Amino acid sequence: MLCYEMDARRVFTGISKEFGPREPIPRNWTYIEPPETDGYAIFDGVKWFTRDEYPHPPTPMPEPEQRRITVGAFYDRFGDQKWAILSSSNPLVAALIQDVSVRRFIDLDDPQLPGGLDMLVQAGIEVDVEQILTAPVKDRERL
């Protein structure tokens, strides 16, 4: 059986080879004949199609920025209210302080964080939740 070789992008290499009836056909070969083309013949697993340009891999998506900051940097984001938070006897504030104190870092994208900050607002501490969560992470705040 006459077969046709494909490269890693499944593009016909121009090489054909006869395989015997009991000889296994490697994965990068097919028995389906590619079309005549001045461009590139590409096999999709069922049929061939043609392109004028060689198919390049898609541009990889950049990894999302890690928005993790140190615990100290998290408290610094409260500005002057940091001291009111750390000295508060309010149970809601104490719960937040205890939760933060056992962490190695604060993930600003953690879905539970807005609820924790809302506890400060409920306790009467004026903080700009949106600013704390969305301000760009500075190099000095990173782990």
C-alpha positions in Angstrom: 0.0 0.0 0.0 1.4 3.4 -1.0 1.5 5.8 2.0 2.5 9.4 2.4 4.6 10.9 5.2 3.6 14.0 7.3 5.7 16.1 9.6 4.8 17.1 13.2 2.3 19.7 11.9 0.7 17.0 9.7 2.1 18.6 6.5 3.0 16.3 3.6 6.7 16.0 3.4 6.8 14.9 -0.3 7.9 11.4 0.7 5.8 8.4 -0.3 6.6 4.8 0.5 5.2 1.4 -0.2 4.2 -0.6 2.9 3.6 -4.3 2.8 0.2 -5.8 3.7 1.3 -6.9 7.2 3.7 -4.0 7.8 2.3 -1.5 10.3 1.8 2.1 9.1 3.5 4.6 11.4 1.3 7.4 12.9 3.0 10.1 10.8 1.9 8.3 7.6 -1.4 8.0 5.8 -2.6 5.9 2.9 -4.9 8.8 1.7 -3.2 10.5 -1.3 -2.4 14.2 -0.8 -3.6 16.7 -3.5 -1.3 18.3 -6.1 -0.5 21.8 -4.8 2.1 24.6 -5.2 1.5 25.3 -1.5 1.3 22.9 1.5 -0.9 19.8 1.8 -2.1 19.4 5.4 -3.9 16.3 6.7 -6.6 16.8 9.3 -6.9 13.1 10.1 -9.7 12.5 7.6 -8.8 14.5 4.5 -6.2 16.8 3.0 -6.5 20.5 2.5 -4.1 23.1 1.1 -2.6 26.3 2.3 -0.2 28.8 0.7 1.8 29.2 3.9 3.3 26.6 6.3 1.1 26.3 9.4 2.8 27.8 12.4 1.8 27.0 15.9 -0.5 29.5 17.6 1.2 32.2 19.6 1.0 31.0 23.2 -1.1 33.0 25.6 0.9 34.8 28.3 0.4 33.3 31.7 -1.7 35.5 33.9 0.3 37.7 36.3 0.5 36.2 39.8 -1.1 38.8 42.1 0.3 37.4 45.3 1.7 39.9 47.8 3.4 39.5 51.2 1.2 39.8 54.3 3.0 43.0 55.3 2.3 44.5 51.9 -1.3 43.6 52.3 -1.6 45.5 55.5 0.3 48.4 53.9 -2.5 48.7 51.3 -4.8 49.9 54.1 -2.7 53.1 54.6 -3.3 54.8 57.9 -6.2 52.4 58.6 -3.7 49.6 59.1 -3.2 50.7 62.7 -7.0 50.8 63.4 -7.3 47.3 61.9 -4.4 45.8 63.9 -5.5 47.3 67.2 -9.2 46.6 66.8 -11.1 44.5 69.4 -14.0 43.9 67.0 -14.5 40.1 66.5 -14.9 40.5 62.7 -11.6 42.3 62.4 -9.9 39.9 64.8 -11.1 37.0 62.6 -9.6 38.7 59.5 -6.3 39.4 61.3 -6.0 35.8 62.5 -6.8 34.4 59.1 -4.2 36.7 57.4 -1.6 35.9 60.1 -1.4 32.2 59.2 -0.8 32.8 55.5 2.5 33.0 53.6 1.1 35.4 51.1 -2.2 37.1 50.1 -3.6 36.2 46.7 -5.4 39.4 45.5 -7.4 37.3 43.1 -8.7 34.9 45.8 -12.5 34.9 45.5 -12.9 34.9 49.3 -10.8 38.1 49.8 -13.6 40.7 49.0 -15.8 39.1 51.7 -13.0 39.4 54.2 -12.5 43.0 53.3 -16.2 43.6 53.6 -16.0 42.4 57.2 -13.7 45.4 57.9 -16.4 47.7 56.4 -19.1 46.1 58.5 -16.9 46.7 61.5 -16.9 50.4 60.7 -13.4 50.7 59.3 -13.3 52.8 56.2 -11.3 51.0 53.5 -11.4 51.3 49.8 -12.0 47.6 48.9 -11.8 48.2 45.2 -8.4 50.0 45.4 -6.9 47.3 47.7 -8.0 44.5 45.3 -7.2 46.2 42.0 -4.1 48.4 42.6 -1.2 47.1 40.5 1.2 44.8 42.4 4.5 46.6 43.0 7.8 44.8 42.9 8.4 45.5 46.6 5.0 43.8 47.5 5.8 40.5 45.7 7.1 37.5 47.5 
